[in-house]
Amino acid sequence: MATLQLAGCGEKEEVVVPVNYKGPLAETTNVETLVSDSARLQLRLTSPLEQQFENGDMVYPKRVKVTFYDKPGKVVVNTLQAKYAKVEKSTQLYTMRGDVRVANVPQQQTLTTQELFYDKLKRKIYTDTAMFVRVQTPTEVLTGYGLEANEDFSRYKIRRPVGTFTLDQAQAQGK
């Protein structure tokens, strides 16, 4: 609390000015959160630091990884990774930023971008239409702007594709 003293006519009056704290209410290190349904693991979230705010939102300022499992909860089907993430409690919207990587393990395809949204309620992954995306499959590399995908990244659509290369062509360009 901040205190302000006013002096006038020899009298001292104290006025207390409230300070609105906007920082986290709690911080947890080495977080591992498991989400299950009917005793079946659906997803696992891990991060070195989790910050919880008054409105229930969570922020992961030092890397985050979300792992999705198949219906029985045994096999990894997809992973999301980023340098930063925020989860809005009211909408269950995950905003992930900084070296964002999505990997569909069974189909061996990966997505890289700088910002991505995961809507847990709609079970969709998407980017802004202006966000550059790169998808690599076992045989080709697709690039473009804007992406919509289902939660397990088994089906996706690039809004404005700008290139499709075979994997050999993409590797030759990178050299």
VEXDRENTI-95250 format. One record per residue: residue in three letters; x, z, y of N, C-alpha, C in turn. Coordinates in nm, 4 decimals. Example, Ala and Ser with C-alpha at 12.3 -4.5 7.8 and 13.67 -1.06 7.14 Angstrom:
BEGIN
Ala 1.3190 0.7800 -0.5690 1.2300 0.7800 -0.4500 1.3200 0.7800 -0.3300
Ser 1.2850 0.7080 -0.2250 1.3670 0.7140 -0.1060 1.2900 0.7870 0.0030
This chain:
BEGIN
Met 0.0827 0.0000 -0.1183 0.0000 0.0000 0.0000 0.0869 0.0000 0.1243
Ala 0.0427 -0.0726 0.2212 0.1138 -0.0773 0.3479 0.0453 0.0171 0.4458
Thr 0.1233 0.0869 0.5244 0.0683 0.1783 0.6224 0.1118 0.1325 0.7605
Leu 0.0181 0.1351 0.8523 0.0447 0.0922 0.9888 0.0133 0.2094 1.0802
Gln 0.1065 0.2473 1.1667 0.0829 0.3576 1.2591 0.0638 0.3022 1.3992
Leu -0.0408 0.3471 1.4626 -0.0673 0.3063 1.6000 -0.0500 0.4284 1.6902
Ala 0.0220 0.4120 1.7975 0.0434 0.5233 1.8890 -0.0250 0.4915 2.0205
Gly -0.0993 0.5861 2.0702 -0.1664 0.5670 2.1980 -0.2167 0.7012 2.2474
Cys -0.1893 0.7335 2.3686 -0.2313 0.8591 2.4299 -0.1867 0.9803 2.3496
Gly -0.0725 0.9713 2.2879 -0.0187 1.0853 2.2156 -0.0799 1.1067 2.0779
Glu -0.1777 1.0277 2.0416 -0.2400 1.0445 1.9103 -0.1826 0.9425 1.8126
Lys -0.1656 0.9850 1.6897 -0.1191 0.8937 1.5852 -0.2354 0.8676 1.4906
Glu -0.2597 0.7414 1.4703 -0.3673 0.7033 1.3801 -0.3075 0.6168 1.2699
Glu -0.3410 0.6482 1.1449 -0.2907 0.5687 1.0329 -0.3993 0.4743 0.9861
Val -0.3628 0.3470 0.9761 -0.4539 0.2467 0.9238 -0.3930 0.1940 0.7947
Val -0.4686 0.2027 0.6877 -0.4210 0.1548 0.5586 -0.4680 0.0114 0.5414
Val -0.3717 -0.0788 0.5231 -0.4022 -0.2199 0.5035 -0.3886 -0.2492 0.3538
Pro -0.4979 -0.2890 0.2882 -0.4881 -0.3157 0.1438 -0.4048 -0.4406 0.1161
Val -0.3289 -0.4341 0.0093 -0.2473 -0.5469 -0.0332 -0.3099 -0.6022 -0.1618
Asn -0.3446 -0.7293 -0.1599 -0.4027 -0.7919 -0.2781 -0.2918 -0.8423 -0.3680
Tyr -0.2786 -0.7820 -0.4851 -0.1776 -0.8225 -0.5826 -0.2325 -0.9398 -0.6628
Lys -0.1571 -1.0482 -0.6684 -0.2017 -1.1680 -0.7390 -0.1171 -1.1984 -0.8622
Gly -0.0231 -1.1123 -0.8924 0.0661 -1.1351 -1.0055 0.0029 -1.0956 -1.1381
Pro 0.0803 -1.1049 -1.2454 0.0261 -1.0720 -1.3770 -0.0035 -0.9228 -1.3928
Leu -0.1080 -0.8921 -1.4700 -0.1406 -0.7529 -1.5010 -0.0549 -0.7027 -1.6170
Ala -0.0176 -0.7958 -1.7053 0.0633 -0.7584 -1.8212 0.1565 -0.8732 -1.8576
Glu 0.2727 -0.8371 -1.9095 0.3681 -0.9350 -1.9607 0.4064 -0.8925 -2.1021
Thr 0.4094 -0.9909 -2.1909 0.4462 -0.9648 -2.3299 0.5583 -1.0611 -2.3671
Thr 0.6596 -1.0098 -2.4342 0.7702 -1.0962 -2.4768 0.7567 -1.1276 -2.6250
Asn 0.8170 -1.2398 -2.6655 0.8176 -1.2850 -2.8049 0.6772 -1.2850 -2.8653
Val 0.5890 -1.3620 -2.8029 0.4480 -1.3667 -2.8401 0.4250 -1.4589 -2.9593
Glu 0.3404 -1.4151 -3.0498 0.2909 -1.4992 -3.1586 0.1417 -1.4674 -3.1716
Thr 0.0578 -1.5649 -3.1324 -0.0867 -1.5481 -3.1373 -0.1424 -1.6373 -3.2461
Leu -0.2208 -1.5802 -3.3353 -0.2830 -1.6547 -3.4437 -0.4327 -1.6636 -3.4182
Val -0.4883 -1.7833 -3.4296 -0.6319 -1.8039 -3.4142 -0.6850 -1.8520 -3.5478
Ser -0.7860 -1.7804 -3.6002 -0.8411 -1.8182 -3.7302 -0.9929 -1.8250 -3.7221
Asp -1.0508 -1.8893 -3.8204 -1.1955 -1.8976 -3.8346 -1.2259 -1.8799 -3.9826
Ser -1.3106 -1.7856 -4.0157 -1.3454 -1.7557 -4.1557 -1.2196 -1.7305 -4.2391
Ala -1.1277 -1.6550 -4.1840 -1.0018 -1.6179 -4.2498 -0.9122 -1.7372 -4.2806
Arg -0.9310 -1.8474 -4.2080 -0.8447 -1.9653 -4.2234 -0.7718 -1.9889 -4.0920
Leu -0.6415 -1.9967 -4.1001 -0.5584 -2.0167 -3.9818 -0.5877 -2.1529 -3.9191
Gln -0.6213 -2.1540 -3.7884 -0.6458 -2.2783 -3.7166 -0.5268 -2.3168 -3.6307
Leu -0.4757 -2.2200 -3.5547 -0.3597 -2.2495 -3.4714 -0.2741 -2.1269 -3.4509
Arg -0.1476 -2.1533 -3.4210 -0.0492 -2.0491 -3.3932 0.0171 -2.0844 -3.2608
Leu 0.0202 -1.9896 -3.1687 0.0850 -2.0084 -3.0389 0.2035 -1.9138 -3.0330
Thr 0.3215 -1.9674 -3.0005 0.4405 -1.8841 -2.9855 0.5051 -1.9127 -2.8507
Ser 0.5618 -1.8062 -2.7914 0.6283 -1.8193 -2.6622 0.7176 -1.6979 -2.6395
Pro 0.8298 -1.7161 -2.5683 0.9144 -1.6005 -2.5379 0.8526 -1.5073 -2.4330
Leu 0.7555 -1.5582 -2.3520 0.6943 -1.4739 -2.2491 0.5509 -1.5181 -2.2229
Glu 0.4606 -1.4200 -2.2220 0.3199 -1.4440 -2.1888 0.2821 -1.3513 -2.0735
Gln 0.2171 -1.4080 -1.9719 0.1687 -1.3286 -1.8594 0.0162 -1.3371 -1.8577
Gln -0.0496 -1.2186 -1.8519 -0.1952 -1.2151 -1.8486 -0.2403 -1.1731 -1.7097
Phe -0.3390 -1.2482 -1.6560 -0.3880 -1.2230 -1.5215 -0.5259 -1.1577 -1.5244
Glu -0.5661 -1.1042 -1.4098 -0.6920 -1.0293 -1.3987 -0.8135 -1.1094 -1.4466
Asn -0.8159 -1.2399 -1.4208 -0.9300 -1.3225 -1.4608 -0.9246 -1.3631 -1.6085
Gly -0.8240 -1.3179 -1.6818 -0.8120 -1.3487 -1.8238 -0.7237 -1.4686 -1.8537
Asp -0.6823 -1.5420 -1.7498 -0.5937 -1.6561 -1.7704 -0.4584 -1.6079 -1.8230
Met -0.3932 -1.6949 -1.9001 -0.2608 -1.6662 -1.9534 -0.1635 -1.7721 -1.9041
Val -0.0423 -1.7307 -1.8734 0.0626 -1.8236 -1.8323 0.1832 -1.8002 -1.9230
Tyr 0.2422 -1.9114 -1.9649 0.3618 -1.9096 -2.0488 0.4715 -1.9816 -1.9701
Pro 0.5499 -1.9081 -1.8890 0.6463 -1.9725 -1.7994 0.7786 -2.0119 -1.8642
Lys 0.8010 -1.9722 -1.9893 0.9305 -1.9979 -2.0538 0.9119 -2.0619 -2.1910
Arg 0.8542 -2.1793 -2.1953 0.8314 -2.2527 -2.3203 0.7103 -2.1994 -2.3957
Val 0.6451 -2.2920 -2.4640 0.5315 -2.2573 -2.5490 0.5223 -2.3611 -2.6597
Lys 0.4782 -2.3174 -2.7755 0.4549 -2.4085 -2.8873 0.3215 -2.3709 -2.9504
Val 0.2339 -2.4713 -2.9681 0.1058 -2.4521 -3.0335 0.1082 -2.5360 -3.1608
Thr 0.0844 -2.4719 -3.2731 0.0843 -2.5387 -3.4022 -0.0573 -2.5390 -3.4580
Phe -0.1066 -2.6581 -3.4945 -0.2409 -2.6726 -3.5513 -0.2304 -2.6883 -3.7022
Tyr -0.3253 -2.6291 -3.7745 -0.3265 -2.6343 -3.9204 -0.4488 -2.7095 -3.9720
Asp -0.4406 -2.7563 -4.0964 -0.5542 -2.8256 -4.1591 -0.6679 -2.7259 -4.1848
Lys -0.7825 -2.7756 -4.2340 -0.9005 -2.6905 -4.2536 -0.8747 -2.5685 -4.3423
Pro -0.8018 -2.5840 -4.4555 -0.7723 -2.4632 -4.5344 -0.6730 -2.3686 -4.4660
Gly -0.6056 -2.4145 -4.3583 -0.5117 -2.3301 -4.2869 -0.3756 -2.3191 -4.3511
Lys -0.3384 -2.4179 -4.4295 -0.2114 -2.4115 -4.5033 -0.1067 -2.5106 -4.4531
Val -0.1491 -2.6311 -4.4125 -0.0562 -2.7387 -4.3789 -0.0573 -2.7650 -4.2280
Val 0.0618 -2.7795 -4.1697 0.0740 -2.8125 -4.0271 0.0339 -2.9586 -4.0088
Val -0.0623 -2.9825 -3.9168 -0.1031 -3.1204 -3.8906 -0.0562 -3.1696 -3.7540
Asn -0.0295 -3.0768 -3.6616 0.0046 -3.1185 -3.5262 0.0747 -3.0045 -3.4532
Thr 0.1660 -3.0399 -3.3623 0.2280 -2.9393 -3.2754 0.2272 -2.9895 -3.1315
Leu 0.2115 -2.8970 -3.0376 0.2237 -2.9230 -2.8933 0.3340 -2.8316 -2.8427
Gln 0.4274 -2.8860 -2.7638 0.5337 -2.8049 -2.7065 0.5514 -2.8416 -2.5598
Ala 0.5875 -2.7427 -2.4775 0.6135 -2.7678 -2.3360 0.7006 -2.6565 -2.2802
Lys 0.7584 -2.6825 -2.1626 0.8394 -2.5817 -2.0951 0.7530 -2.4773 -2.0255
Tyr 0.6263 -2.5141 -1.9930 0.5351 -2.4256 -1.9203 0.3924 -2.4537 -1.9660
Ala 0.3107 -2.3506 -1.9727 0.1690 -2.3713 -2.0041 0.0844 -2.2653 -1.9365
Lys -0.0386 -2.3044 -1.9069 -0.1384 -2.2121 -1.8533 -0.2657 -2.2328 -1.9331
Val -0.3309 -2.1225 -1.9709 -0.4571 -2.1294 -2.0436 -0.5629 -2.0633 -1.9568
Glu -0.6624 -2.1431 -1.9167 -0.7734 -2.0897 -1.8380 -0.8768 -2.0327 -1.9340
Lys -0.8997 -1.9025 -1.9250 -0.9892 -1.8360 -2.0189 -1.1320 -1.8893 -2.0097
Ser -1.1813 -1.9118 -1.8891 -1.3212 -1.9514 -1.8712 -1.3530 -2.0877 -1.9318
Thr -1.2584 -2.1799 -1.9293 -1.2837 -2.3160 -1.9785 -1.2092 -2.3480 -2.1079
Gln -1.1176 -2.2592 -2.1505 -1.0326 -2.2827 -2.2672 -0.9510 -2.4117 -2.2514
Leu -0.9086 -2.4383 -2.1267 -0.8276 -2.5552 -2.0967 -0.6810 -2.5136 -2.0892
Tyr -0.5981 -2.5812 -2.1684 -0.4536 -2.5591 -2.1683 -0.3922 -2.6669 -2.0812
Thr -0.3122 -2.6275 -1.9822 -0.2356 -2.7209 -1.9009 -0.0901 -2.7026 -1.9403
Met -0.0276 -2.8096 -1.9880 0.1102 -2.8018 -2.0352 0.1968 -2.8951 -1.9522
Arg 0.3133 -2.8440 -1.9078 0.3996 -2.9226 -1.8194 0.5454 -2.9108 -1.8605
Gly 0.6202 -3.0165 -1.8273 0.7647 -3.0147 -1.8469 0.8052 -3.0471 -1.9887
Asp 0.8553 -3.1675 -2.0103 0.9031 -3.2105 -2.1418 0.7995 -3.1814 -2.2510
Val 0.6771 -3.2293 -2.2294 0.5681 -3.2061 -2.3236 0.5861 -3.2976 -2.4444
Arg 0.5744 -3.2385 -2.5630 0.5894 -3.3142 -2.6874 0.4736 -3.2804 -2.7807
Val 0.4138 -3.3857 -2.8359 0.3075 -3.3707 -2.9349 0.3556 -3.4417 -3.0603
Ala 0.3380 -3.3792 -3.1762 0.3812 -3.4413 -3.3010 0.2719 -3.4277 -3.4058
Asn 0.2258 -3.5412 -3.4566 0.1353 -3.5427 -3.5709 0.2249 -3.5517 -3.6938
Val 0.2326 -3.4432 -3.7680 0.3268 -3.4335 -3.8792 0.2936 -3.5308 -3.9930
Pro 0.1690 -3.5344 -4.0455 0.1419 -3.6252 -4.1577 0.1641 -3.7733 -4.1237
Gln 0.1272 -3.8150 -4.0008 0.1410 -3.9559 -3.9638 0.2756 -3.9881 -3.9000
Gln 0.3600 -3.8898 -3.8834 0.4939 -3.9064 -3.8271 0.4903 -3.9809 -3.6937
Gln 0.4009 -3.9385 -3.6048 0.3982 -3.9995 -3.4721 0.4137 -3.8900 -3.3677
Thr 0.4840 -3.9276 -3.2586 0.5113 -3.8317 -3.1526 0.4696 -3.8882 -3.0177
Leu 0.4371 -3.7981 -2.9280 0.4021 -3.8321 -2.7905 0.4927 -3.7513 -2.7006
Thr 0.5479 -3.8149 -2.5970 0.6224 -3.7419 -2.4944 0.5635 -3.7792 -2.3585
Thr 0.5542 -3.6793 -2.2712 0.5031 -3.6964 -2.1357 0.5470 -3.5755 -2.0542
Gln 0.5104 -3.5706 -1.9273 0.5481 -3.4574 -1.8427 0.4336 -3.3599 -1.8161
Glu 0.3089 -3.4037 -1.8361 0.1944 -3.3137 -1.8184 0.0834 -3.3565 -1.9128
Leu 0.0215 -3.2577 -1.9745 -0.0823 -3.2859 -2.0730 -0.1850 -3.1740 -2.0697
Phe -0.3089 -3.2074 -2.1006 -0.4162 -3.1094 -2.1062 -0.4716 -3.1044 -2.2482
Tyr -0.5027 -2.9842 -2.2943 -0.5674 -2.9663 -2.4239 -0.6961 -2.8880 -2.3989
Asp -0.8097 -2.9525 -2.4256 -0.9399 -2.8887 -2.4103 -0.9797 -2.8344 -2.5468
Lys -0.9684 -2.7041 -2.5626 -0.9941 -2.6428 -2.6928 -1.1409 -2.6551 -2.7326
Leu -1.2321 -2.6463 -2.6365 -1.3747 -2.6544 -2.6678 -1.4149 -2.7946 -2.7134
Lys -1.3610 -2.8975 -2.6476 -1.3919 -3.0369 -2.6845 -1.2988 -3.0896 -2.7924
Arg -1.1933 -3.0116 -2.8220 -1.0929 -3.0488 -2.9226 -1.0282 -3.1831 -2.8891
Lys -0.9873 -3.1972 -2.7600 -0.9251 -3.3214 -2.7125 -0.7948 -3.2926 -2.6406
Ile -0.7040 -3.3887 -2.6515 -0.5775 -3.3882 -2.5791 -0.5834 -3.5067 -2.4838
Tyr -0.5420 -3.4872 -2.3578 -0.5442 -3.5993 -2.2642 -0.4450 -3.5769 -2.1511
Thr -0.4153 -3.6870 -2.0810 -0.3305 -3.6808 -1.9618 -0.4069 -3.7432 -1.8469
Asp -0.3571 -3.7250 -1.7280 -0.4082 -3.7940 -1.6107 -0.3795 -3.9428 -1.6278
Thr -0.4611 -4.0281 -1.5679 -0.4432 -4.1727 -1.5842 -0.3133 -4.2237 -1.5214
Ala -0.2526 -4.1477 -1.4311 -0.1275 -4.1904 -1.3680 -0.0040 -4.1367 -1.4419
Met -0.0242 -4.0560 -1.5461 0.0878 -3.9933 -1.6169 0.1458 -4.0887 -1.7215
Phe 0.2772 -4.1104 -1.7138 0.3457 -4.1975 -1.8095 0.3507 -4.1285 -1.9458
Val 0.3213 -4.2052 -2.0520 0.3265 -4.1528 -2.1882 0.4067 -4.2470 -2.2768
Arg 0.4694 -4.1891 -2.3786 0.5448 -4.2677 -2.4772 0.5045 -4.2168 -2.6147
Val 0.4518 -4.3059 -2.6970 0.4108 -4.2716 -2.8321 0.5023 -4.3462 -2.9292
Gln 0.5578 -4.2720 -3.0240 0.6428 -4.3346 -3.1250 0.5807 -4.3119 -3.2617
Thr 0.5641 -4.4215 -3.3367 0.5151 -4.4167 -3.4744 0.6333 -4.4509 -3.5646
Pro 0.6165 -4.4485 -3.6956 0.7295 -4.4849 -3.7820 0.7792 -4.6285 -3.7616
Thr 0.6956 -4.7165 -3.7029 0.7360 -4.8577 -3.6899 0.7446 -4.9092 -3.5475
Glu 0.6828 -4.8403 -3.4495 0.6823 -4.8944 -3.3131 0.6801 -4.7860 -3.2069
Val 0.7074 -4.8298 -3.0838 0.7026 -4.7432 -2.9663 0.6026 -4.8050 -2.8699
Leu 0.5067 -4.7244 -2.8243 0.4064 -4.7704 -2.7286 0.4235 -4.6903 -2.6004
Thr 0.4174 -4.7577 -2.4846 0.4299 -4.6882 -2.3571 0.3136 -4.7278 -2.2674
Gly 0.2833 -4.6400 -2.1725 0.1761 -4.6695 -2.0794 0.1430 -4.5495 -1.9933
Tyr 0.0271 -4.5565 -1.9296 -0.0175 -4.4514 -1.8383 -0.1547 -4.4021 -1.8809
Gly -0.1675 -4.2711 -1.8938 -0.2935 -4.2092 -1.9319 -0.3166 -4.2163 -2.0814
Leu -0.3618 -4.1050 -2.1389 -0.3843 -4.0998 -2.2827 -0.5011 -4.0074 -2.3131
Glu -0.5799 -4.0449 -2.4112 -0.6841 -3.9595 -2.4669 -0.6638 -3.9571 -2.6164
Ala -0.6740 -3.8381 -2.6774 -0.6545 -3.8263 -2.8216 -0.7403 -3.7130 -2.8761
Asn -0.7641 -3.7176 -3.0062 -0.8306 -3.6048 -3.0686 -0.7283 -3.4920 -3.0868
Glu -0.7768 -3.3751 -3.1227 -0.6942 -3.2554 -3.1289 -0.5731 -3.2686 -3.2211
Asp -0.5882 -3.3379 -3.3331 -0.4751 -3.3472 -3.4260 -0.3883 -3.4710 -3.4008
Phe -0.4174 -3.5470 -3.2949 -0.3392 -3.6626 -3.2538 -0.3340 -3.7697 -3.3627
Ser -0.4404 -3.7767 -3.4438 -0.4471 -3.8816 -3.5460 -0.5111 -4.0082 -3.4902
Arg -0.5900 -3.9944 -3.3820 -0.6476 -4.1095 -3.3122 -0.6205 -4.0916 -3.1632
Tyr -0.5741 -4.1978 -3.0986 -0.5445 -4.1884 -2.9554 -0.5669 -4.3232 -2.8891
Lys -0.5762 -4.3178 -2.7554 -0.5936 -4.4385 -2.6759 -0.5086 -4.4245 -2.5505
Ile -0.4226 -4.5248 -2.5262 -0.3442 -4.5284 -2.4023 -0.4267 -4.6081 -2.3015
Arg -0.4558 -4.5472 -2.1877 -0.5437 -4.6080 -2.0868 -0.4889 -4.7385 -2.0289
Arg -0.3627 -4.7361 -1.9849 -0.2993 -4.8558 -1.9291 -0.1693 -4.8823 -2.0033
Pro -0.1755 -4.9523 -2.1161 -0.0521 -4.9799 -2.1902 0.0392 -5.0735 -2.1118
Val 0.1693 -5.0488 -2.1193 0.2655 -5.1369 -2.0519 0.3688 -5.1943 -2.1467
Gly 0.3725 -5.1439 -2.2688 0.4704 -5.1997 -2.3615 0.4495 -5.1537 -2.5036
Thr 0.4769 -5.2446 -2.5944 0.4795 -5.2146 -2.7372 0.6064 -5.2762 -2.7924
Phe 0.6853 -5.1958 -2.8581 0.8119 -5.2414 -2.9127 0.8205 -5.1978 -3.0569
Thr 0.8886 -5.2774 -3.1394 0.9199 -5.2274 -3.2727 1.0231 -5.1178 -3.2550
Leu 1.0366 -5.0335 -3.3500 1.1320 -4.9243 -3.3405 1.2738 -4.9763 -3.3220
Asp 1.3098 -5.0857 -3.3880 1.4432 -5.1462 -3.3726 1.4658 -5.1934 -3.2290
Gln 1.3648 -5.2571 -3.1675 1.3773 -5.3036 -3.0285 1.3943 -5.1860 -2.9332
Ala 1.3162 -5.0801 -2.9534 1.3224 -4.9625 -2.8657 1.4588 -4.8958 -2.8743
Gln 1.5143 -4.8871 -2.9957 1.6463 -4.8245 -3.0115 1.7544 -4.9103 -2.9477
Ala 1.7415 -5.0430 -2.9544 1.8398 -5.1334 -2.8931 1.8368 -5.1211 -2.7408
Gln 1.7155 -5.1012 -2.6830 1.7037 -5.0860 -2.5368 1.7643 -4.9553 -2.4897
Gly 1.7578 -4.8512 -2.5744 1.8089 -4.7208 -2.5368 1.9588 -4.7108 -2.5380
Lys 2.0274 -4.8123 -2.5926 2.1742 -4.8072 -2.6041 2.2413 -4.8595 -2.4807
